[in-house]
């Protein structure tokens, strides 16, 4: 009986160590790097969507913005979630855009008045990246520690499959 328990414990230990090693190898322990950038956040052009997450219009909106991204070399996809749904039938409100200085027909232009922002960089596999709430909490903590007041907007910038950046504009000091 003791032998079975010992074998079971060894198997459990091996699985746990393997899972941890895999998590670490995928970037699950990578820190969120936060930097103060002393320049205006760049303008975005894009489309707003308000509706439920399973509405086909959401996918169409993303595809329309991604098509423009393909036409403007060097642009990256950005999202600003104003309200995230708790369930499939809750309302989602999001702005989907690209960093582009020139207007695009039928697209909204979003510019920012702030003169600086915090830039959080998250690297690793999408399977082990921290969730948006965790990233936002770390940004808020960094801002609080450094006596900075955030505007309340968090701009997700998709750099690649293994890198996401979050821009958090800082309110101008009066």
C-alpha positions as CSV (number, residue, x, y, z in Angstrom):
1,X,0.0,0.0,0.0
2,X,2.8,2.4,0.9
3,X,4.5,1.6,-2.4
4,X,1.3,2.6,-4.4
5,X,1.1,5.9,-2.4
6,X,4.7,6.7,-3.1
7,X,4.4,5.9,-6.8
8,X,1.2,8.0,-7.0
9,X,3.0,10.9,-5.2
10,X,5.9,10.7,-7.6
11,X,3.6,10.7,-10.6
12,X,1.8,13.7,-9.2
13,X,5.1,15.5,-8.5
14,X,6.3,14.8,-12.1
15,X,3.0,16.1,-13.5
16,X,3.2,19.2,-11.4
17,X,6.8,19.9,-12.2
18,X,6.1,19.3,-15.9
19,X,3.1,21.7,-15.9
20,X,5.1,24.4,-14.1
21,X,8.1,23.9,-16.5
22,X,5.7,24.2,-19.5
23,X,4.0,27.3,-18.0
24,X,7.4,28.9,-17.4
25,X,8.6,28.0,-20.9
26,X,5.5,29.6,-22.5
27,X,6.3,32.8,-20.7
28,X,3.8,32.5,-17.8
29,X,6.3,33.9,-15.3
30,X,7.3,36.8,-17.5
31,X,6.8,40.1,-15.6
32,X,4.6,42.9,-16.9
33,X,7.0,45.7,-17.8
34,X,5.6,49.2,-17.3
35,X,7.3,52.3,-18.6
36,X,6.4,56.0,-18.5
37,X,6.4,57.5,-22.0
38,X,6.6,61.3,-22.1
39,X,4.8,61.9,-25.4
40,X,1.2,62.1,-26.6
41,X,-0.5,58.8,-27.4
42,X,-0.8,58.5,-31.2
43,X,-4.1,58.9,-33.0
44,X,-6.2,55.9,-34.0
45,X,-8.7,55.5,-36.8
46,X,-11.2,52.8,-36.5
47,X,-14.8,51.6,-35.9
48,X,-16.9,51.4,-32.7
49,X,-19.1,48.4,-32.0
50,X,-21.8,48.1,-29.4
51,X,-23.8,44.9,-29.1
52,X,-23.4,41.3,-27.9
53,X,-20.2,39.3,-28.4
54,X,-21.8,36.7,-30.7
55,X,-23.3,39.3,-33.1
56,X,-21.8,38.7,-36.6
57,X,-21.4,42.5,-36.9
58,X,-18.5,42.3,-34.3
59,X,-16.6,40.0,-36.6
60,X,-17.4,42.2,-39.6
61,X,-16.1,45.2,-37.7
62,X,-12.8,43.5,-36.8
63,X,-12.4,42.3,-40.4
64,X,-13.0,45.9,-41.8
65,X,-10.3,47.3,-39.5
66,X,-7.9,44.5,-40.2
67,X,-8.4,45.1,-44.0
68,X,-7.3,48.7,-43.5
69,X,-4.4,47.5,-41.3
70,X,-3.2,45.4,-44.3
71,X,-3.3,48.6,-46.5
72,X,-1.3,50.7,-44.1
73,X,2.1,49.2,-43.6
74,X,3.4,49.5,-40.0
75,X,0.0,49.9,-38.5
76,X,-1.1,47.6,-35.6
77,X,-4.5,46.6,-34.3
78,X,-5.7,48.5,-31.2
79,X,-8.8,47.9,-29.1
80,X,-10.4,50.0,-26.3
81,X,-13.0,48.2,-24.3
82,X,-15.4,50.6,-22.7
83,X,-17.6,47.8,-21.3
84,X,-16.7,44.1,-21.3
85,X,-19.6,41.6,-21.1
86,X,-19.9,39.2,-18.2
87,X,-21.8,36.7,-20.4
88,X,-22.6,36.0,-24.1
89,X,-25.8,38.1,-24.0
90,X,-24.4,41.1,-22.2
91,X,-23.5,44.3,-24.1
92,X,-20.0,44.9,-25.3
93,X,-18.7,48.3,-26.2
94,X,-15.4,48.5,-28.0
95,X,-13.4,50.7,-30.3
96,X,-11.3,48.8,-32.9
97,X,-8.6,50.8,-34.7
98,X,-5.2,51.1,-36.1
99,X,-2.4,53.7,-35.5
100,X,-2.8,55.9,-38.5
101,X,-2.4,59.7,-38.8
102,X,-4.6,60.2,-41.9
103,X,-8.3,59.7,-41.8
104,X,-9.9,56.8,-43.6
105,X,-13.4,57.0,-45.2
106,X,-16.2,55.9,-42.8
107,X,-13.8,55.4,-39.9
108,X,-13.7,57.4,-36.7
109,X,-10.6,59.3,-35.7
110,X,-9.7,59.1,-32.0
111,X,-7.0,61.4,-30.8
112,X,-5.8,62.0,-27.2
113,X,-5.1,65.2,-25.4
114,X,-2.8,63.6,-22.8
115,X,0.9,64.4,-23.0
116,X,2.2,61.1,-21.6
117,X,1.1,57.5,-21.0
118,X,2.1,54.3,-19.3
119,X,3.2,51.5,-21.5
120,X,2.8,48.0,-20.2
121,X,4.4,45.2,-22.3
122,X,3.3,41.6,-21.9
123,X,5.2,38.8,-23.6
124,X,4.7,35.1,-23.8
125,X,2.2,32.7,-25.3
126,X,-1.4,33.8,-25.5
127,X,-2.3,30.7,-23.4
128,X,-0.4,32.0,-20.3
129,X,-0.6,35.8,-20.6
130,X,-2.3,37.5,-17.7
131,X,-5.9,38.6,-18.2
132,X,-6.7,42.3,-18.9
133,X,-7.9,43.0,-15.4
134,X,-4.6,41.8,-13.9
135,X,-2.7,44.0,-16.3
136,X,-4.9,47.0,-15.6
137,X,-4.5,46.5,-11.9
138,X,-0.7,46.5,-12.2
139,X,-0.8,49.7,-14.3
140,X,-3.0,51.3,-11.7
141,X,-0.7,50.2,-8.9
142,X,2.3,51.6,-10.8
143,X,0.5,54.9,-11.4
144,X,-0.5,55.2,-7.7
145,X,3.1,54.4,-6.5
146,X,4.4,57.2,-8.8
147,X,1.7,59.7,-8.1
148,X,0.2,59.6,-11.6
149,X,-3.4,60.0,-12.4
150,X,-4.7,57.8,-15.2
151,X,-7.4,59.0,-17.7
152,X,-9.2,55.7,-17.2
153,X,-8.7,54.5,-20.8
154,X,-6.7,51.4,-21.5
155,X,-5.6,50.8,-25.1
156,X,-4.7,47.2,-26.0
157,X,-2.1,47.1,-28.8
158,X,-1.6,43.7,-30.5
159,X,2.1,43.7,-31.5
160,X,2.3,39.9,-32.3
161,X,0.9,36.6,-31.1
162,X,3.4,36.7,-28.3
163,X,3.4,40.4,-27.4
164,X,0.7,42.7,-26.3
165,X,1.1,46.3,-25.1
166,X,-1.4,48.3,-23.1
167,X,-1.2,52.1,-23.2
168,X,-2.8,54.0,-20.3
169,X,-2.9,57.8,-20.9
170,X,-2.0,59.9,-17.9
171,X,-4.1,63.0,-17.2
172,X,-2.4,66.3,-17.8
173,X,-1.2,68.2,-14.7
174,X,-2.9,71.6,-14.3
